[in-house]
Amino acid sequence: MPAGCRPIPEAARRDWPSGDKALSHLVAISMDRFGTPTGLFTTNRWVTADTCYPAADVIAMLPHFGIDHAAPSWPTNRWLTAMVTLFRPQIAALVQARDAALEARRAAHPDRDVFEDRAFEVPSETAIDVDAQIDAVNRALAL
């Protein structure tokens, strides 16, 4: 966790993980039946039971993300790390859209706890194409 990252101010008044257990969910990956990544999405806090951080802090976490241990699966850990690196711009946009969607939901339903609203599971999502993203990165690097 980078220095200065803090859970949303509301977290202090909640029974959410804190201290070293105050982890942040970054993004989820959708895959088709063949295991090909097809999309990225964010989840509401209740889905992962983690601690909610503002988008700016989650974006600051992205360059530090890396799973460098062998368990439970070394290839999967490396793949996840590469996916977060490859799609960092999309993930940043998704967590910003997540925060905007949470605020819109709060405004529309002021009587609900937006973070525990079981009717609000996926605040933001986008389709992805790994090959197209790699091509875009290669084009950018060639400039």
N, C-alpha and C positions, 0 to 999 in steps of 0.2 A: 504494500500500500504506500503510495507516494506521500511524502510529508505534506501536511496541510489538508489532506482529504478528511472531510467530516461528514457523518450522516446528516440527513436533512434535520433541521432543528426540531421537528416533531418527534424524532426518534427517541429523544431523551425522556419523553413522557410515555413511552410504549414498552411493551414486553418483547422487544426485538433483541436479537443477538447484539452484544456490545463488546468492547475491548478487542482482544485478538479474535473473537468469534464474529465480529461485525464485518462479515464478508459482503461483497457486492456481486450480484449476478450481472454479467456484461451483456450477453446476447444468447439467443438460442438459434440453432441451425435446423432448418427443415430439409428433409431429404426425400427423394423418391424411393420407390420400392427396390431400386438397384443400388441405393446408397450414394447417389449423386446429390450433392448439395443443391437445393433449388431456391432457398430463401433464408432470410434472417429475420428474427423478430424479437421484441422485448416482451417481458411478462410483467404483470402487476406483482407487487411485493408478496402477496399472499401465496402465489403460485410456488415460489422457491423458498419462502420462509427465511429470507435473508434480511439484511438491513438496507434501507434505501438511501442512496447517495444522490445528490444533484448531478445532472448531466455533465456539468463542467468537471466535477471530480471523477466521474466514470471515464470521461474522455482522457483525463490525466493518467488514469490507471492503465489505459490500453498499451502504451509503449513498454510497460513493466510486466505485461502478462507473458507468462511462459511456464509450461509444465515440463520440468526437466527431470522427472523421476520415471522409473521403469514401470511402476505399478499404477493402475491395474493393467495398462497396455502401453508399452513404449511407442509403437507406431501411432496409436490413437492420440496419445499425448502430443506427439510431434505434429500430427495433422491438425489438431485443435489450435495449437500455437500458431501454425502457419496460416490457418483460416482467419484468425483474429488479426494477424499482421496484414494479410492480403486485402482484407475487407475493412480495414480500420476506418476509411472515410465513410463507408456506409454505416458502420456501427456507431460512429460519432453522430451522424445524422439521425439514426434511429433513437438513440438515447435522448437527444434534444426533442425529437418528436414525441417520445414517451412522456417527457416532462410536460410538454404542451398539452398532450391528451389527458394527462392526470389533472392538470389545472382546469381544462375545459369540463372534465367530468365532475370535478369538485364544484364548479360554478353551476352546472346543470342540476346537481344533486347535493345541495349543501347539507342535507340531513344525513348523508351517508359518509362513512369512513372510506374515502376513495382507495386507500391502500389495501383494505380488506374487503372490497366490493366484489363478491363472487360472480357478479354479472359482468365484470370488467376484467378480462383475463389477458388480452393481448393489446396493449396500447399502440404499438407501431410494428409495421412489417414491410419488407421489401423483397422482391424477387432478386436472385443473383444468378450469375453465369460465371463459373470459375475460369473457363477458357477466355471469355471476353475480358474478364478482369486482368488476367495475366497479359493478354495482348495490350490492354490499355497501359499497364505498368511498363511493359517493354517499349511501347511508343514514347511514353513520358521519359524513360531513361535514355532513349536515343536522341532526345532534343539537345 
